[in-house]
């Protein structure tokens, strides 16, 4: 299971203010809190800083790495910002968020995947737009997998994102994701998965409950990576418990560790 901490994102008001004020201590605090809560990677996203994204990315990466010795997931629509962040990564194997099968995006990001030997989040979308059904997603997966594989990217470095949409706008959005995970797992058993899970509950009340239920459903079918808030004890406890029940936690060691940390205390 790979957990990517999502909180260092300039679309969040507190992070944007910290960037504007060069408040390195706040960024370090958020980085450390996520690592201590169980994040394996930290996502770094300053895509809202359109006019100085490259400089902001460099500052964020350097600041985070002063206190957190974990790999980073460099997250940007701008290939120049991606490279700026990747070039500064010190710890472990970096990850790129993301590549997709749109020709322009694929051609811009693939060289960075290869140059930095990075893991890569692969979005199930192409030049035709956002897919509606599991079959549409699988068509994109087949194309993306073939291209990445032919360019030397190993299966274990591919993290397919099945594109979680809100069930508030599309009744079958949850089921389409589940069907996609099941099909990818059957056809490409050695690849991994990654998604922004909370999209599923957008626009609805009691979002935390829906998110926790969906994490159990997706894990049951093979989902093994999430971009989320690791300081949400309820979510992290749900993941630890689900791993134990699915036989993916030897002697329930992770579950017992979560218990000792007080994650299950009300």
C-alpha positions as CSV (number, residue, x, y, z in Angstrom):
1,X,0.0,0.0,0.0
2,X,1.4,3.4,-1.0
3,X,0.0,6.5,0.7
4,X,0.7,9.9,-0.8
5,X,0.1,12.9,1.5
6,X,-2.0,15.4,-0.4
7,X,-1.8,18.5,1.9
8,X,1.1,20.5,0.3
9,X,-1.0,21.9,-2.5
10,X,-1.2,25.6,-3.2
11,X,-4.9,25.3,-4.0
12,X,-5.3,25.0,-0.2
13,X,-5.6,28.5,1.3
14,X,-3.2,27.9,4.1
15,X,-0.5,26.5,1.8
16,X,-0.9,29.4,-0.7
17,X,-0.6,31.9,2.1
18,X,2.6,30.1,3.4
19,X,4.0,30.3,-0.1
20,X,3.2,34.0,-0.5
21,X,4.8,34.7,2.9
22,X,7.8,32.4,2.4
23,X,6.7,30.7,5.6
24,X,9.0,27.7,5.5
25,X,8.2,26.6,9.0
26,X,4.6,26.1,8.2
27,X,5.4,24.0,5.1
28,X,7.9,21.9,7.2
29,X,5.2,21.4,9.9
30,X,2.7,20.1,7.4
31,X,5.3,17.8,5.8
32,X,6.3,16.3,9.1
33,X,2.7,15.8,10.3
34,X,1.9,13.8,7.1
35,X,5.1,11.7,7.4
36,X,4.4,11.0,11.1
37,X,0.8,10.0,10.3
38,X,2.0,7.4,7.8
39,X,2.6,9.0,4.4
40,X,5.0,7.1,2.2
41,X,5.3,10.0,-0.3
42,X,4.5,13.6,-0.1
43,X,2.7,15.3,-3.0
44,X,4.1,18.7,-4.0
45,X,1.7,20.8,-6.1
46,X,1.9,24.5,-6.7
47,X,0.0,24.6,-10.0
48,X,-2.0,27.6,-9.0
49,X,1.2,29.7,-8.9
50,X,1.0,30.2,-12.7
51,X,3.5,33.0,-13.0
52,X,6.2,31.6,-10.7
53,X,5.4,27.9,-10.5
54,X,9.0,26.7,-11.3
55,X,10.5,28.9,-8.6
56,X,7.8,27.9,-6.1
57,X,8.3,24.2,-6.8
58,X,12.0,24.5,-6.2
59,X,11.4,26.3,-2.9
60,X,8.8,23.8,-1.7
61,X,10.9,20.8,-2.6
62,X,14.0,22.2,-0.9
63,X,12.0,23.3,2.2
64,X,10.2,19.9,2.6
65,X,13.5,18.0,2.3
66,X,15.0,19.9,5.1
67,X,12.8,17.9,7.5
68,X,11.3,15.0,5.7
69,X,13.5,12.2,4.2
70,X,10.8,10.6,2.1
71,X,10.3,10.4,-1.6
72,X,8.2,13.1,-3.3
73,X,5.4,13.0,-5.8
74,X,5.9,16.0,-8.1
75,X,2.6,17.2,-9.3
76,X,2.0,19.8,-12.0
77,X,0.5,20.3,-15.4
78,X,3.6,22.2,-16.4
79,X,6.5,20.0,-17.6
80,X,9.1,22.7,-16.6
81,X,7.8,22.7,-13.0
82,X,7.9,18.9,-13.0
83,X,11.5,18.9,-14.0
84,X,12.4,21.6,-11.6
85,X,11.1,19.5,-8.7
86,X,12.4,16.2,-10.0
87,X,15.9,17.6,-10.3
88,X,16.0,18.4,-6.6
89,X,14.6,15.2,-5.2
90,X,17.1,13.6,-2.8
91,X,15.3,10.7,-1.2
92,X,14.2,7.4,-2.8
93,X,12.5,7.1,-6.2
94,X,10.5,10.1,-7.1
95,X,7.0,10.0,-8.6
96,X,5.5,12.1,-11.4
97,X,1.8,13.1,-11.2
98,X,0.9,12.6,-14.0
99,X,1.0,11.3,-17.5
100,X,-1.9,10.5,-19.8
101,X,-2.5,9.4,-23.4
102,X,-3.0,12.9,-24.7
103,X,-0.3,13.2,-27.3
104,X,1.1,16.5,-26.2
105,X,1.2,15.5,-22.5
106,X,2.6,12.1,-23.1
107,X,5.4,13.4,-25.3
108,X,6.3,16.1,-22.7
109,X,6.3,13.8,-19.6
110,X,7.8,10.6,-20.9
111,X,11.3,11.9,-21.2
112,X,11.1,13.0,-17.6
113,X,10.0,9.6,-16.5
114,X,12.9,8.0,-18.2
115,X,15.5,10.7,-17.2
116,X,14.7,10.5,-13.5
117,X,13.7,6.8,-13.4
118,X,10.5,7.9,-11.8
119,X,7.4,6.1,-10.8
120,X,4.5,7.6,-12.8
121,X,0.7,8.1,-12.2
122,X,-1.0,7.3,-15.5
123,X,-4.4,8.8,-15.9
124,X,-7.0,6.9,-17.9
125,X,-7.7,9.7,-20.4
126,X,-6.7,10.7,-23.9
127,X,-7.3,13.3,-26.6
128,X,-11.0,12.2,-26.8
129,X,-11.5,13.5,-23.2
130,X,-12.7,12.0,-19.9
131,X,-13.9,8.4,-20.3
132,X,-17.4,7.5,-19.2
133,X,-17.3,3.7,-18.8
134,X,-14.9,1.1,-17.7
135,X,-14.5,-0.1,-21.3
136,X,-13.5,3.5,-22.3
137,X,-10.9,3.5,-19.5
138,X,-9.5,0.1,-20.5
139,X,-9.0,1.2,-24.1
140,X,-6.8,4.1,-22.7
141,X,-5.0,1.8,-20.3
142,X,-4.0,-0.6,-23.1
143,X,-2.6,2.2,-25.2
144,X,-0.7,3.8,-22.3
145,X,0.6,0.5,-21.0
146,X,1.9,-0.5,-24.4
147,X,3.6,2.9,-24.9
148,X,5.2,3.0,-21.5
149,X,6.3,-0.6,-21.7
150,X,7.8,-0.1,-25.1
151,X,9.8,2.8,-23.8
152,X,11.3,0.8,-21.0
153,X,9.1,1.8,-18.1
154,X,8.7,-1.3,-15.8
155,X,5.3,-2.5,-14.7
156,X,6.1,-1.8,-11.0
157,X,6.6,1.9,-11.8
158,X,3.2,2.4,-13.5
159,X,0.4,3.6,-11.2
160,X,-2.9,3.7,-13.1
161,X,-5.5,6.2,-12.0
162,X,-9.0,4.9,-12.9
163,X,-10.4,8.5,-12.7
164,X,-12.7,8.7,-9.7
165,X,-15.8,10.9,-10.5
166,X,-18.5,12.2,-8.1
167,X,-21.4,9.9,-7.6
168,X,-23.4,13.0,-7.0
169,X,-23.3,13.8,-10.7
170,X,-23.0,10.3,-12.2
171,X,-24.8,7.5,-10.4
172,X,-22.6,4.8,-11.8
173,X,-19.2,6.6,-11.2
174,X,-18.2,4.4,-8.3
175,X,-19.1,1.1,-10.1
176,X,-17.2,2.2,-13.2
177,X,-14.0,2.7,-11.1
178,X,-14.5,-0.7,-9.4
179,X,-14.9,-2.4,-12.8
180,X,-11.8,-0.6,-14.1
181,X,-9.7,-1.7,-11.2
182,X,-10.8,-5.3,-11.6
183,X,-10.1,-5.4,-15.3
184,X,-6.7,-3.7,-15.0
185,X,-5.7,-6.2,-12.3
186,X,-6.7,-9.1,-14.4
187,X,-4.9,-8.0,-17.6
188,X,-1.9,-6.3,-16.1
189,X,-1.3,-8.0,-12.7
190,X,2.1,-6.3,-12.0
191,X,1.1,-2.7,-12.3
192,X,-0.1,-0.5,-9.4
193,X,-2.9,1.9,-8.8
194,X,-3.3,5.5,-7.6
195,X,-6.2,7.8,-7.2
196,X,-7.6,10.9,-5.5
197,X,-10.3,9.0,-3.7
198,X,-12.3,11.9,-2.2
199,X,-13.6,12.9,-5.6
200,X,-16.2,10.2,-5.2
201,X,-18.1,12.1,-2.5
202,X,-17.8,15.6,-3.9
203,X,-21.0,17.6,-3.4
204,X,-22.5,15.3,-0.8
205,X,-22.9,15.4,3.0
206,X,-21.0,13.0,5.3
207,X,-18.1,12.8,2.8
208,X,-15.7,11.1,5.2
209,X,-18.1,8.1,5.5
210,X,-18.4,7.7,1.8
211,X,-14.7,8.0,1.3
212,X,-13.9,5.3,3.9
213,X,-16.5,2.9,2.4
214,X,-15.1,3.5,-1.0
215,X,-11.5,2.8,0.1
216,X,-12.6,-0.6,1.4
217,X,-14.4,-1.4,-1.8
218,X,-11.5,-0.4,-4.0
219,X,-8.9,-2.2,-1.9
220,X,-10.9,-5.4,-2.1
221,X,-10.5,-5.3,-5.9
222,X,-6.7,-4.5,-5.8
223,X,-6.3,-0.8,-5.3
224,X,-3.0,-0.3,-3.7
225,X,-2.3,3.5,-3.7
226,X,-4.1,6.6,-2.6
227,X,-3.5,10.4,-2.6
228,X,-5.2,11.5,0.6
229,X,-4.9,13.3,3.9
230,X,-2.9,10.9,6.1
231,X,-3.7,12.9,9.2
232,X,-7.3,11.7,8.9
233,X,-7.2,9.0,11.6
234,X,-10.5,7.5,10.5
235,X,-9.3,6.9,7.0
236,X,-5.9,5.6,8.0
237,X,-7.5,3.3,10.5
238,X,-9.9,2.0,7.8
239,X,-7.0,1.3,5.5
240,X,-5.0,-0.6,8.2
241,X,-8.0,-2.6,9.2
242,X,-8.9,-3.4,5.6
243,X,-5.4,-4.6,4.8
244,X,-5.4,-6.9,7.8
245,X,-8.8,-8.4,6.7
246,X,-7.6,-8.9,3.2
247,X,-4.5,-10.8,4.3
248,X,-2.1,-8.1,3.3
249,X,-0.7,-7.4,6.8
250,X,1.5,-10.2,8.1
251,X,0.5,-11.1,11.7
252,X,-1.6,-7.9,11.7
253,X,1.5,-5.9,12.6
254,X,0.4,-2.7,10.9
255,X,-3.1,-3.0,12.4
256,X,-1.6,-3.5,15.9
257,X,0.8,-0.6,15.3
258,X,-2.2,1.6,14.3
259,X,-4.0,0.5,17.5
260,X,-1.0,1.4,19.7
261,X,-0.9,4.9,18.1
262,X,-4.5,5.5,19.1
263,X,-5.9,5.7,15.7
264,X,-9.0,3.8,16.7
265,X,-9.7,5.8,19.8
266,X,-12.8,8.0,19.7
